[in-house]
Amino acid sequence: MRVNLKPARCVKDLQTPYGVNLTVLLSNSVPPSPFSVSAVKFEDCQRSREVGFFSSDPNFGVRPDGTVYAEQEVANLSEPVQFMVTARGLHDPHIWETTVKLALAGHPHPLPLTKRGSSSNGLRRQKRDWVIPPINVPENSRGPFPHMLVRIRSDQDKDVGIRYSITGAGADQPPSGIYNIDPISGNMFVTQPLDREERASFHLRAHAVDMNGNQVENPIDLYIYVIDMNDNRPEFQNQVYNGSVAEGSKPGSSVMQVTATDSDDSTTANGMVRYRILSQTPHSPIPNMFTINSETGDIVTVAAGLDREKVSQYTIIVQATDMEGNLNFGLSNTATALISITDINDNPPELTVRTFSGEVPENKVNVVVTNLTVVDRDQPHSPNWNAVYRIVSGDPSGHFTIRTNPITNEGMLTVVKPVDFEMNRAFMLTVVVSNQAHLASGIQSSLQSTAGVTISVQDVNEPPVFPVNPKMIRFEEGVPAGTTLTVFAAQDPDHFVHQSVRYSKLSDPANWLKINRTNGQITTMALLDRESMYVKNNVYEATFLAFDSGSPQASGTGTLQIYLIDVNDNAPVLIPREAQVCERARPNSKVNITASDADADPNVGPFVFELPSFPASVRRNWTISRLSGDYAQLRLRIPYLEAGVYEIPIIVSDSGNPPLTNRSVIRVKVCPCDDNGDCSATGAVAAAGLGTGAIIAILICIIILLSMVLLFVVWMKRREKERQAKPLLIDPEDDVRDNILKYDEEGGGEEDQDYDLSQLQQPESLEHIINKPSGVRRVDERPVIAESQYPVRPSLPHPGDIGDFINDGLRAADNDPTAPPYDSLLVFDYEGSGSTAGSVSSLNSTSSGDQDYDYLNDWGPRFKKLADLYGGGDDD
């Protein structure tokens, strides 16, 4: 079957028209491919036949002439097959689509838009479902709206009133209201422009019910596809892309990839993006150093000559255009690609001069002799730029090394091993510089990477050196003072300058030695004692100083070690010095003894222990038996010995040649023991030598001491009560004798003050006071009443009455109404003309009278000074 199809309308503004639907019947068995099923003929508006066809079902294909054929054997087509055929002009961006439905021949096939019912002859035919081809709706349609898409109709609407409805997303579900249907006519409408990028398809269901709401037909599926329009520009994922390529790269080297996406349908030309390079900056060495793959966006090099030292970065503007790159109809966008040229080691380092020079003082280390400067055009602070220096000749002993300054890349020639002016006065070094990274392939080292270095050594005054330091000598201890031990001389390394060497002692802990100032001869000043605290492991150390006569003066130190050979000069000492045993001989009633000797082998053990023959009681009561070379055992010879403390002399001899003997005494406490062989408490007291009388005497002394303490406490409490009953004239804490008291100074004196001194004078009469009205009185005037009676001091007071006299006077003053208030101007008492006391100003230190001051001696120690002053009388 061949069907001629034309588009429903020809659209001049590139909008895609609606598709056309076909229904084709097949035989019961479709033979193997290639078997022609039907033919589709397409004619566009320009009557062009250059059209390509594409099938959406891989089982079927369409030949260039429009023939539909089966790609493979189709054995069973119990259900109709439906697929899409697309027509695309070879020289035209327009596309058209149609739906082809295939059904087996002999089977009733559905009609596109109507539903058949039962036959009128009484035979029921098999019920068939509706088949509605997909509905294609272009996006961004300009209307008018609502726009009818299709009409749905049931063949039962002639007999029964039918009401149509649609359900699904876009109808009664979000986004609702896009599609609606006339319930009576079945016309389906789209109510607004569609956007394929928001939703590319809709799946609705159409329903047919009678007036009572009963279902008349089974629901039918409606598929609506939104046809894409080219309404979106390509968008780059990044506005700026960063890539890199090594300098010197060959043509075709990959640099980077840029990517742009188009929201339009990627299966159509609307979404097919193509790339191209618009510009390159800079144009060195040529304007087109790079190219881009139009489909993938890969940027590669197309020419040689990339050199980072000339151009380190390129800026490329890339354009992406849809419609397969058609600049007339496609939409475009641009992005920037920054291409960094990475460095390779194509520039060897070069020293700035051919010969360097420097000087260094001898015997100095970590001194920078000179700095080697270098030039490298590669990227700074990279392995291609970092310099590495090597000394290839002139320093066989390794006196020098070259460290690289990480900031300036200079080589710091440094002394790491002291140089000696007397051995080498100058050095001629050959230095080679290279990079951390190897040179790039084909790059040769420069002749300027090698240079010579001349180093002059400066002579300095070196300190004298002891040839053997430390120096070890061996001597027996005990050599007498004045013995010459050795000559400890130093040498001056400055061979070209004649200088004298002098010596002095720097450290001699025991002060045993002295050194000759001119020749370094060591002699003793005291006996050398190996057992001294200053000798460690038989070695005594002393330090001496040697200094030359140079300017400035230099000095060196040397250590003399004296190994002291032991001689038998220390007698053994008995250990222990005290012990205790039971008064009755028992198996465990014994004392193990040994000895210590400050000497060393062979002048120590084995020791010989023996009891002296005098006094005879020692050997009669005690015996010594040898246990080993260094130990012996002391025990009772008799069955019983009275409790007490016994001093037993023991003679100890060492193994020296000749041996030394020492008579030592061990105090042994003999005491009664319990069953376990331990001394009892009473036995320990008895063994300590304290009898009953001694114990009683000790107790009496303790009682007497306690009684004296008790009496002293009672006496102190009684004295305290007496002091509280009769306080002294002056409290001990307030006693200011023998102290210098400083009072406030009055300033310039009364003559400098503007005071009315008449207020301080006592008037001769009281008439002006008596004649005043009552109630009017100055606060500093005494009221006219009877004066209070103050106690009269006896002519010869008793020392104990002084306190009572003062207290009585204070009470009388407190109760005196004539006393002025404390905050008023005080008016001092006026003695009057009849006073028995003379003027104070008439007293002088040389006056004497008949007054007897001997009673001052009875007033106690507090008045002793006063009694001495006035009681001397005739002695002065």
Steps between C-alpha positions, in 0.01 A plus 500: 500500500634843411359809656580852393536734798521871511557716805187647646644842429823651383652727761732770384622600848672166572220375724447124474155405359275234636573143398285266292383154621492178295339162567637202302370139497746210486458133421482244780866424470756756406783331309865568585653827398531674278127485443322809375197573713384831358635817348496856622533781257581848619481823314600830654372837398779550247427159344852389590565127514832522688354372826643254753276266705570364850302242697470504880453118509818298437288212360389712207679730258414744224686506169584829324201443270265480802457121509444364853661160554562257785861491620455146643242223518185596683321173588229626732309824473208426726495870587530788254846655467534875505818702431610842381639583154697822472562683174789745480614706206863446410551874438226631721495518881124419507382161625162328475366204692219249443377197691473161325280229655538142373238227559470139373283443189177313576472659841262783537706813541391802702389820350698805597244709677171305531379194678284234337232319694315163457349392163128517441462138396519377860853369475739672746818609353819516704523831677787714383678786689550846368837576346593868494836576334740729695414866473786737417475858621773758426639700793475877515193505275358850451137384510227599487400302811328279572623304203329175404722196481271204429140384525407193698175330404319175578271337241242453774436871524219453243303288739608629838594843623875491564708726725879513443775587752878477535716432805869508578785744542417811298126451525370449856843448658790743533581671281122513456304699245739456207257266317122483505230327301152595389283245685240489227693521174817330626724770359831515697679834532834635620449822696848657511846491340712199595869488597675177413786578736254499788300195391557306180193272504163446665310182567124551528203263511170569317171379651154456345195464731122525449277756658477292816873481535525140387812412305420452134850435371821389664740793574736571216866616538596827338873576444586857425858587394630856507692570179830681571575847368846661497435740786807440721858611450786268580633559854862435601553321826763761593541849376879469532690178437856442612729265315869446454745357253874458529723729302656340196202263455453341161200581280195299598574512874184510708450817701154497655129447429213747516141383531173676422151360543176591323167452670333429167449148367844348449362258240413791276707775351359733765718337762803403293788730601811572298814687617747733336779738608428867445830656610842433654704745708790555448568409138848372574661319331196464266135604541369142484701296746195298608195336348185353649300188416164637387300217654692406820648837597855360535768766447833382355812664366540534124847652481836474672683784669342530846759670722412590859788744522338703217127444557389346830123509439251512210143626513257333258136595437293190418152516342234230532212503245198269476320393182818302429700817482281681246587862560195625307235314700682378813532671836853560638685566824867558587746408775863579578773238509823592680785277388811509720826392346674280756872512540746235393870507578610637166735764641812379682626714791793727423749647746537876467884499498766246413704544820397572858728582793483513878699465820447317827682502837651170603332276757156653434194300394156597369651811343371609158804561280319644196163496322477347154242686288309320225242588233221263392212607274272214603211547739632629834480281808429187299719190455590635157637817662641381833877479473715214629872571544781244506873528565662279241868565580739683732361376834601136553470525881145638494564833670226680307141452391255714301152560633229655281320809621131411445403862438774634274617164357857603578758247607648566846852353510537400867782356711393175667843371604764731650787599273858539623711786373815302576376217276320685218524870435258498204247280317404493131154348458301410188123535541222369275135611528193310379127485575302269722315381190680350205530706185230444243571265214731657247621779730877510563682642802650843466872570520416766754374234743860450618719753688812514712525619861822630661507488882773662712557372855575764764746422777377545859671448835420141592507379860768258620407134461590216735616209281337243729179620654401358740831361616499191727785419744527233773636552849472332837304688756685653788789647300654784703459867424741638246502189284520571125223317322536598133552785257168613352612730217297657218599595145425823314352420156606840362824379341563819306491719813735442793307521827564382856260274692419538869306270731265535796273276702134518412341227711652296783218389734725363778778758449760224469691625192690797363636570152817674393403821323756473222549129423176336625664268756244352744604444863307405813423733790341238727459125539289335233227296665307253292226488760434875469152619407650673195620173349249324274570142396863533612550803268569855609446775240656845483469761224777735391506809280759578232505850345727664247644849472307597188267793459227433574612232740373148431476220752431128500417252774633156572384231742743288700366169633698331779422135555581434867628152576373379836733431790400341829460818704157441657440250781177300497210614717272255683133479401263512689594707803204387714312172543299304754489136608313294754649451845478127455683328220262395226547393139383839380686696768779623274613809311624506139782748454694630201726791416526785250820628344538821297780344298457295184602150405729337604524715813157407637358157590513227587510633855636336813288539818641408844445578867782666696666312783441788738276528688472130562122518555449569132634167380346328804147621421508537118629321197531584127460252219571569130209478260664617173778723380314818602265377774541351849269410788516622861319293764504411870753244614330445840144377556383810685610862520341760721289757319671826423699689238843363417765669289691226323826591321563321172818514293436522122775461241482542121689317223737778402874465470583574771157455662342772713338416832232690687370443854126569493243477776151361462234573761299187570183520708437179689136466605246240609313360200157350449429170335552651155846621589401868515597729785213574744412859603637473853801327368562782255492752785732293710729454208513873458667520846222677695440365850196548719655793684573680177144457380362638832733800478380578150137489613571734797666751264198497274265566794714791624500660154124474474458657845722793407300564186173494698635745764617737229156502338328574834744785573438656157122493548529663847723776368253568222220542754711749702570704191130517422417605858761782518607612157827685470529865421589417137391189313801299379377525145483881533844536651684744278825522693818490301294589192512823300152643440446755227205732538342727244690819444323829564626663185643851506406575861232713663636821353412381151138426586223757497346389827340701778706372790294696745238229486745264664570730795319460829344827617591632840139521610175325422278810512425503127381144533284557808331807346398318180134414455404148585500257212757698303850357537796421282565135458864548587426667834467315823161522678492680831438213738690334774816338374539128524734358757792308350700254712819630658814297444682410821847638542657153510271275299535123507571341165184291526284809552602672178247310293221577747596864499483525123165318479351728766619805310346374176163439666502849652582657164222307323246624757621863501229718340750781454704296256452639148363274222751327277394684185532851647788739545661383823577751772788376708492532875643816648723442795438838653729710710485279805630185332767320695662378177761717351535587139601213281741723315697550819610138507840407365715191492747629759246588773512301818292494814424310812256262323576136584460276196616179663146369502525461121719196560201330665279539193654212314698456182273724291620806697864394527613750238320782677646395835849504350448854372363650824614264769873545434504838673845546637665258263471742206 
